[in-house]
């Protein structure tokens, strides 16, 4: 007798799989689900295509330096976080 277990894979699971955010056991479960489900497989291909497109669009922006005004804001925020008020 063969018992099939059905595992519900969400869109969040598929995205986490693509982003490499799952532990190895979860990643295998998602990959198996995508392999066995035409719907999950199609979603995974669509998300992968979308991620590739977004990466191509924004790669140059990610390489730009952070504007000085934003760096100043984050530094002042960091200092305020560590200031002890007596």
N, C-alpha and C positions, 0 to 999 in steps of 0.2 A: 504494500500500500504506500502510495506517495502522498505526502501532505504538502500542499503549497501554502506558504504564508503570504498574505498580502500586506504590503507595507505602503502606507499612504505617504507619498512624496509631495511636498508642497512646492509652490513657486520659490519660496524662500530657500528651501533645501536645494533646489536646482541652482539658484544664484550663488549660494554658499559653496556649492560644489565647484562651480566655475571659478570662483574667487579663491579656491584653495583653503577655505575656512573650516572644513569639516575634518574630524579626526579620521584615521584610516578606516575604521569600521563603518562610520556613517558614509564615507565616500564610496565604499564598496556597495553599500545598500542603494545609494542614489544611482550609481553607475548601472547596477543590475536592474533597477527599476526602469531606467531610461532605455536599457537594452531590450527589455521585455514589453515596454509600453510604447506604442506608436505616438501617443499623445505626449508623453513625457519626453520622448526622443525628439519630437518636432519642436517642443518648447526649448529644450536644451540647445538645439541647433539655432533657433531664433535668438536666444539669449547670447549665445556665443557670437553670432553675427553682429548683434547690437553692440556687444562689448568691444569687438574689433573696430567697428565704426567709430564708437566714442573715443577709443584710444587713439585712432588716427586723427580725429578732429582736435583733440586736446593735448597731444604729446608735446607740441611746441610750447604751449602755455605752462605745462608742468615744469619745463626747463627754465622758465623766466625767473629772475630773482624776485623775492618778495618786496613790494614797494616799501620804502623807508617809513612812510606814515603808518603802515600796518605793523611794521617791526616795532616802532615806538609804542604803539598801543599795547601790544602784547607784553613788552618789557615792563611798562608801567603797571599793567594788570598783574604780572608776576610779582613785582615788588609789593604791591598792595596786598596780595595774598599772604605774603610772608611778614608783614608788618604786625607787630604785637601792640595792641592798644592797652595802656595801663589806666 
